[in-house]
Amino acid sequence: MSAENRSLAHDSLRVGTRIRTARISTMGHRRRIALMGSAVALTILASACSSSKKSPSTPSSSALAAATTAAAAATTSAAAAVSSAAPAGDAPVKVGLVVKTLTNPFFVAMQKGAQAAAAKIPGVTLLTGAGKTDSDNAGQVTVVENMINAGAKGILITPADSKAIVPSVKKWRDAGIVIIALDSPTEPLDATDALFATDNFKAGVAIGQYAKATFAGKPAKIVTLDLLPSIAVGYLRHNGFLNGFGDATITADTKEQKNTAEVVCEGNSDGDQAKGQAAMETCLQKSPDVNLVYAINEPAATGAYTALKAAGKEKGVLIVAVDGGCAGIQALADGKIAATSQQYPLKMADLGVQAIVTAARGGAKPSGYTDTGVNLIAATPVAGVDSKDLAFGKANCW
């Protein structure tokens, strides 16, 4: 190696040493990057020196410039590799929430829960939407498509139709979108990545057992105010109620809405108060001696009470429902509803938002069913049936 080569190499070694020393005193990944850059520079210089033994020519300043450029490129490449490998802990994420309708207090509460969950996580934007009714599958599909086009990485959805939504869910998942069902399962259940929901059959069983114990052997003439039979959450609650009331042949695995001899009338309330009232009025014309009403939710139960009161029959009919919202708990306190199975939409929404953000930022993808819990709230407890009192209901309502 010529004197000029040795001088250049010595200068580069000193520069490399200074780079290493400076980087070591800072973050670990920068230290590794600097060392990689220095190693590349030294390798190129060594190659230049080796070549000089075979040739009388002296390495020019362009050779040193090439070595410096290569080192910088290696350093930049290494930095990019470290950056891409680092957890995207604060990467922006858009999450979509699509509920059945915003005329139902349950779904209003769920949306508020999702908004609160998103606000707690930096970089998260929540997109919200809903169908026009509890059974508006086409409207929900349109809302989801718009959210995906807007950049949503995952969708939380309460399916309006458990079966009709499945082909669209498959398309979205095939495109890499995480799909989580809230409250209402799809059919089949594993059509979505995950489900965060009440055990709807269990919720029905609880109010069925309460009604059975309250009747204490008295003959029942039952009106059921349901959803459309194709909606899983509807037939699960309905079937659970009848199981709790005594028909053990109806189980959680029964995939269609069943009835027993005690059911004298059934109507589609669509989970809506006005429709619940209308359905109850129709059933009163058909069976004026009804003494027990099962309602899919508290808005439908309130509609039933309104119809019964207008007919002067509100004191002779026991009403049970599912939800546990604050308005429903107040209806228990007022004597309009006897018992309700309280569920927890805020918890469903919170878990759903967290799961999608985790997956979008490189963490575990959600899967399977998570039971978000249910408690029977009763104004008047009955022997043999576990229940919580009004104070518990008020403390946990939404």
TASUL-V923709 format. One record per residue. RES is the residue in three letters. OMEGA is omega in whole degrees, 0 to 359 (* if undefined). NEAR is the number of other C-alpha atoms within 10 Angstrom. Layout:
res:RES omega:OMEGA near:NEAR
res:RES omega:OMEGA near:NEAR
//
This chain:
res:MET omega:181 near:18
res:SER omega:179 near:14
res:ALA omega:180 near:9
res:GLU omega:178 near:12
res:ASN omega:182 near:19
res:ARG omega:179 near:12
res:SER omega:179 near:12
res:LEU omega:181 near:17
res:ALA omega:180 near:20
res:HIS omega:179 near:12
res:ASP omega:180 near:12
res:SER omega:178 near:19
res:LEU omega:179 near:17
res:ARG omega:178 near:12
res:VAL omega:180 near:13
res:GLY omega:180 near:19
res:THR omega:179 near:14
res:ARG omega:179 near:14
res:ILE omega:182 near:16
res:ARG omega:182 near:20
res:THR omega:181 near:14
res:ALA omega:184 near:13
res:ARG omega:180 near:17
res:ILE omega:181 near:16
res:SER omega:178 near:10
res:THR omega:186 near:10
res:MET omega:185 near:9
res:GLY omega:184 near:10
res:HIS omega:176 near:14
res:ARG omega:178 near:19
res:ARG omega:181 near:18
res:ARG omega:180 near:17
res:ILE omega:181 near:23
res:ALA omega:180 near:27
res:LEU omega:178 near:20
res:MET omega:180 near:18
res:GLY omega:180 near:26
res:SER omega:180 near:26
res:ALA omega:179 near:16
res:VAL omega:180 near:21
res:ALA omega:181 near:26
res:LEU omega:179 near:18
res:THR omega:181 near:13
res:ILE omega:179 near:19
res:LEU omega:179 near:23
res:ALA omega:178 near:15
res:SER omega:179 near:11
res:ALA omega:179 near:20
res:CYS omega:180 near:19
res:SER omega:181 near:12
res:SER omega:183 near:15
res:SER omega:178 near:16
res:LYS omega:183 near:12
res:LYS omega:184 near:9
res:SER omega:179 near:10
res:PRO omega:182 near:10
res:SER omega:181 near:10
res:THR omega:177 near:17
res:PRO omega:181 near:19
res:SER omega:176 near:12
res:SER omega:179 near:10
res:SER omega:178 near:9
res:ALA omega:178 near:14
res:LEU omega:179 near:19
res:ALA omega:179 near:12
res:ALA omega:179 near:14
res:ALA omega:180 near:22
res:THR omega:179 near:20
res:THR omega:179 near:15
res:ALA omega:180 near:17
res:ALA omega:180 near:23
res:ALA omega:180 near:19
res:ALA omega:179 near:14
res:ALA omega:180 near:20
res:THR omega:179 near:21
res:THR omega:180 near:15
res:SER omega:180 near:15
res:ALA omega:179 near:19
res:ALA omega:179 near:17
res:ALA omega:180 near:13
res:ALA omega:179 near:12
res:VAL omega:181 near:15
res:SER omega:182 near:12
res:SER omega:181 near:10
res:ALA omega:183 near:9
res:ALA omega:179 near:10
res:PRO omega:180 near:12
res:ALA omega:188 near:14
res:GLY omega:181 near:14
res:ASP omega:179 near:12
res:ALA omega:179 near:12
res:PRO omega:180 near:13
res:VAL omega:173 near:21
res:LYS omega:180 near:22
res:VAL omega:178 near:26
res:GLY omega:173 near:27
res:LEU omega:180 near:28
res:VAL omega:180 near:27
res:VAL omega:182 near:30
res:LYS omega:181 near:25
res:THR omega:178 near:23
res:LEU omega:171 near:19
res:THR omega:181 near:16
res:ASN omega:181 near:19
res:PRO omega:180 near:18
res:PHE omega:183 near:24
res:PHE omega:172 near:21
res:VAL omega:178 near:16
res:ALA omega:179 near:19
res:MET omega:179 near:24
res:GLN omega:178 near:25
res:LYS omega:178 near:16
res:GLY omega:179 near:22
res:ALA omega:179 near:27
res:GLN omega:178 near:21
res:ALA omega:180 near:16
res:ALA omega:180 near:20
res:ALA omega:182 near:22
res:ALA omega:181 near:13
res:LYS omega:185 near:10
res:ILE omega:180 near:14
res:PRO omega:174 near:12
res:GLY omega:183 near:14
res:VAL omega:176 near:20
res:THR omega:179 near:16
res:LEU omega:174 near:20
res:LEU omega:183 near:22
res:THR omega:178 near:18
res:GLY omega:182 near:21
res:ALA omega:171 near:26
res:GLY omega:181 near:22
res:LYS omega:179 near:17
res:THR omega:179 near:19
res:ASP omega:183 near:24
res:SER omega:184 near:21
res:ASP omega:180 near:16
res:ASN omega:183 near:20
res:ALA omega:179 near:14
res:GLY omega:179 near:17
res:GLN omega:180 near:26
res:VAL omega:179 near:20
res:THR omega:180 near:13
res:VAL omega:180 near:19
res:VAL omega:180 near:26
res:GLU omega:179 near:13
res:ASN omega:179 near:15
res:MET omega:179 near:23
res:ILE omega:177 near:19
res:ASN omega:179 near:9
res:ALA omega:175 near:12
res:GLY omega:179 near:14
res:ALA omega:179 near:23
res:LYS omega:180 near:21
res:GLY omega:183 near:28
res:ILE omega:169 near:28
res:LEU omega:185 near:28
res:ILE omega:170 near:27
res:THR omega:190 near:28
res:PRO omega:177 near:30
res:ALA omega:177 near:33
res:ASP omega:189 near:25
res:SER omega:182 near:22
res:LYS omega:185 near:18
res:ALA omega:182 near:17
res:ILE omega:190 near:18
res:VAL omega:179 near:19
res:PRO omega:178 near:10
res:SER omega:178 near:14
res:VAL omega:179 near:22
res:LYS omega:180 near:15
res:LYS omega:181 near:11
res:TRP omega:179 near:19
res:ARG omega:178 near:16
res:ASP omega:179 near:10
res:ALA omega:177 near:10
res:GLY omega:179 near:10
res:ILE omega:177 near:20
res:VAL omega:181 near:26
res:ILE omega:179 near:25
res:ILE omega:175 near:29
res:ALA omega:175 near:28
res:LEU omega:175 near:27
res:ASP omega:187 near:27
res:SER omega:180 near:26
res:PRO omega:170 near:30
res:THR omega:176 near:27
res:GLU omega:10 near:19
res:PRO omega:184 near:11
res:LEU omega:184 near:18
res:ASP omega:174 near:15
res:ALA omega:176 near:22
res:THR omega:177 near:24
res:ASP omega:184 near:19
res:ALA omega:177 near:23
res:LEU omega:172 near:29
res:PHE omega:188 near:27
res:ALA omega:167 near:25
res:THR omega:167 near:27
res:ASP omega:189 near:23
res:ASN omega:176 near:28
res:PHE omega:179 near:24
res:LYS omega:178 near:22
res:ALA omega:177 near:27
res:GLY omega:179 near:31
res:VAL omega:184 near:26
res:ALA omega:181 near:30
res:ILE omega:175 near:32
res:GLY omega:178 near:26
res:GLN omega:179 near:22
res:TYR omega:180 near:28
res:ALA omega:180 near:25
res:LYS omega:181 near:21
res:ALA omega:179 near:18
res:THR omega:180 near:17
res:PHE omega:174 near:15
res:ALA omega:177 near:9
res:GLY omega:179 near:8
res:LYS omega:179 near:9
res:PRO omega:181 near:11
res:ALA omega:171 near:19
res:LYS omega:195 near:18
res:ILE omega:167 near:24
res:VAL omega:175 near:25
res:THR omega:178 near:25
res:LEU omega:195 near:32
res:ASP omega:165 near:27
res:LEU omega:174 near:26
res:LEU omega:184 near:20
res:PRO omega:182 near:17
res:SER omega:184 near:18
res:ILE omega:188 near:24
res:ALA omega:182 near:27
res:VAL omega:180 near:27
res:GLY omega:182 near:27
res:TYR omega:176 near:25
res:LEU omega:178 near:29
res:ARG omega:180 near:31
res:HIS omega:180 near:29
res:ASN omega:177 near:30
res:GLY omega:178 near:30
res:PHE omega:182 near:32
res:LEU omega:175 near:27
res:ASN omega:179 near:23
res:GLY omega:180 near:24
res:PHE omega:172 near:23
res:GLY omega:181 near:15
res:ASP omega:183 near:14
res:ALA omega:179 near:10
res:THR omega:177 near:10
res:ILE omega:185 near:21
res:THR omega:178 near:16
res:ALA omega:180 near:17
res:ASP omega:178 near:9
res:THR omega:190 near:13
res:LYS omega:174 near:15
res:GLU omega:183 near:16
res:GLN omega:182 near:18
res:LYS omega:175 near:15
res:ASN omega:176 near:16
res:THR omega:183 near:14
res:ALA omega:181 near:8
res:GLU omega:182 near:15
res:VAL omega:182 near:18
res:VAL omega:179 near:18
res:CYS omega:173 near:20
res:GLU omega:180 near:19
res:GLY omega:178 near:19
res:ASN omega:179 near:21
res:SER omega:184 near:28
res:ASP omega:181 near:22
res:GLY omega:186 near:27
res:ASP omega:184 near:26
res:GLN omega:181 near:22
res:ALA omega:179 near:18
res:LYS omega:176 near:19
res:GLY omega:178 near:31
res:GLN omega:180 near:23
res:ALA omega:179 near:20
res:ALA omega:179 near:25
res:MET omega:178 near:30
res:GLU omega:178 near:20
res:THR omega:181 near:16
res:CYS omega:178 near:23
res:LEU omega:176 near:19
res:GLN omega:181 near:9
res:LYS omega:184 near:12
res:SER omega:184 near:16
res:PRO omega:182 near:15
res:ASP omega:177 near:16
res:VAL omega:178 near:22
res:ASN omega:179 near:19
res:LEU omega:178 near:21
res:VAL omega:168 near:26
res:TYR omega:178 near:28
res:ALA omega:182 near:33
res:ILE omega:179 near:30
res:ASN omega:184 near:30
res:GLU omega:173 near:30
res:PRO omega:178 near:29
res:ALA omega:178 near:31
res:ALA omega:178 near:32
res:THR omega:176 near:24
res:GLY omega:178 near:25
res:ALA omega:180 near:33
res:TYR omega:180 near:26
res:THR omega:179 near:22
res:ALA omega:180 near:23
res:LEU omega:181 near:21
res:LYS omega:179 near:13
res:ALA omega:180 near:11
res:ALA omega:180 near:12
res:GLY omega:185 near:10
res:LYS omega:188 near:17
res:GLU omega:184 near:18
res:LYS omega:183 near:12
res:GLY omega:184 near:12
res:VAL omega:176 near:19
res:LEU omega:179 near:21
res:ILE omega:175 near:27
res:VAL omega:186 near:28
res:ALA omega:176 near:31
res:VAL omega:169 near:29
res:ASP omega:182 near:28
res:GLY omega:174 near:29
res:GLY omega:183 near:26
res:CYS omega:177 near:16
res:ALA omega:179 near:17
res:GLY omega:178 near:28
res:ILE omega:176 near:31
res:GLN omega:177 near:18
res:ALA omega:174 near:20
res:LEU omega:181 near:23
res:ALA omega:181 near:17
res:ASP omega:179 near:11
res:GLY omega:180 near:16
res:LYS omega:178 near:23
res:ILE omega:182 near:25
res:ALA omega:183 near:24
res:ALA omega:177 near:32
res:THR omega:174 near:34
res:SER omega:184 near:29
res:GLN omega:175 near:25
res:GLN omega:195 near:27
res:TYR omega:182 near:24
res:PRO omega:179 near:30
res:LEU omega:179 near:24
res:LYS omega:178 near:17
res:MET omega:182 near:25
res:ALA omega:181 near:29
res:ASP omega:179 near:20
res:LEU omega:181 near:18
res:GLY omega:179 near:28
res:VAL omega:180 near:27
res:GLN omega:183 near:19
res:ALA omega:180 near:21
res:ILE omega:179 near:27
res:VAL omega:179 near:27
res:THR omega:181 near:17
res:ALA omega:181 near:15
res:ALA omega:181 near:23
res:ARG omega:172 near:17
res:GLY omega:179 near:12
res:GLY omega:182 near:14
res:ALA omega:177 near:12
res:LYS omega:181 near:15
res:PRO omega:179 near:20
res:SER omega:174 near:16
res:GLY omega:184 near:12
res:TYR omega:174 near:18
res:THR omega:179 near:16
res:ASP omega:183 near:13
res:THR omega:171 near:19
res:GLY omega:176 near:19
res:VAL omega:177 near:21
res:ASN omega:175 near:23
res:LEU omega:176 near:26
res:ILE omega:182 near:29
res:ALA omega:176 near:25
res:ALA omega:178 near:22
res:THR omega:181 near:15
res:PRO omega:176 near:18
res:VAL omega:182 near:15
res:ALA omega:176 near:9
res:GLY omega:180 near:9
res:VAL omega:179 near:16
res:ASP omega:179 near:14
res:SER omega:174 near:22
res:LYS omega:182 near:17
res:ASP omega:182 near:15
res:LEU omega:180 near:18
res:ALA omega:177 near:13
res:PHE omega:180 near:13
res:GLY omega:180 near:25
res:LYS omega:181 near:18
res:ALA omega:184 near:9
res:ASN omega:180 near:15
res:CYS omega:183 near:21
res:TRP omega:* near:24
//
